[in-house]
Amino acid sequence: MIENLLDQLVFKNGHEVSFILGHKVLSKFGRDWNEVKGEPLTISEWEDLKDLCLLGNEKIQLETKGFVNGIYESKKNNWKISFIERKECYRAHLSLIKTQEETLSQIENPLFWDAVKKEKGLFIVAGERRQGKTALLQEIILNDQKNKLSLVGVHSSAQSQNWPVIDSVIQLGVDTLEFDSNHALYEGIERVIVDTNSIKNWKKWIEIAEQGQCVMLSLSTNSVRTILNKLTSELDLNSSLRLFNVLNGVIVQKLVGVNYHPCSEILIFKENQRAILHNFLNNKSISQLNLQTEFKDSYQSLNQAIIQKLIRRKIDVQAAFEASDEPELLDAALKRMGL
């Protein structure tokens, strides 16, 4: 009975389960916990749960120490498990272990991957908070290290220092963010990651990129247009021109649906397109820039990414419209496709 319950929860996109003796079973779908079993968990069901998830030595540890952690491998899924059995507290927490494919961004835009592989220049990884920016930066770095080993320096807050533990990735801390671009800290660093959700000193990172290093910055914002408007309002004309001379691209990621599938708005700058930005900057009309017209071959809208996920049945229609920044255009595009 318990194994069938777990399989059903995974089928319905549940990824965490809480069992507490005498209470109803709860499962987490997305960020919300919901009741999944009408009756409170009985002692016989608790014993069934232990028999299902725990090995003999794990049962002994639970009986003697009152707790045990481990991995439960079912026929279909693997779960991280944590059991507590102390006095009147009998509880277990199961967390689904996702496959590597499920944890990756699955971005299928070759221009994006070519841009983030560049050894020089600046790239912006953006999105609102809790939209997977750090995970995407980590994926980019891991892919880069597979192709060519390079020394990576990471400025990241303590809460997000879950970076790959490999010799070529070193933590620079956040207390060093104000160090000069020519500081010895950056000697030998080929890629600089600034994962802080906001940027105070744009000129520093422009200078590092101009010196021939790769710089990747995270920003908390919701669209490419918002980023362009923000940059041109915060920087003077000369600094804006310098920035767009080294800016390789921008991605704004949004996690969509109960399983948080990444959908991304992407703008990649080709060398022959930089003059377009310069013209708009010189005319102080960046807000009038039509991304889909001027960057037809190198711009992917959020709606285009959402449609890809819909076609692959990763998200449903309701989630698609909730995530879209232009739902009317999404509706029109789906109708043209007969969806």
PyMOL commands that set and color helices and strands:
alter all, ss='L'
color gray80, all
select helices_A, chain A and resi 2-11+43-53+56-65+100-103+110-116+133-147+158-160+184-186+202-210+224-234+237-246+271-282+286-288+291-294+302-311+317-323+327-336
alter helices_A, ss='H'
color red, helices_A
select strands_A, chain A and resi 14-20+26-29+32-35+67-73+78-86+89-96+121-127+152-156+169-171+191-195+214-220+247-256+261-268+299-300
alter strands_A, ss='S'
color yellow, strands_A
deselect
rebuild
show_as cartoon
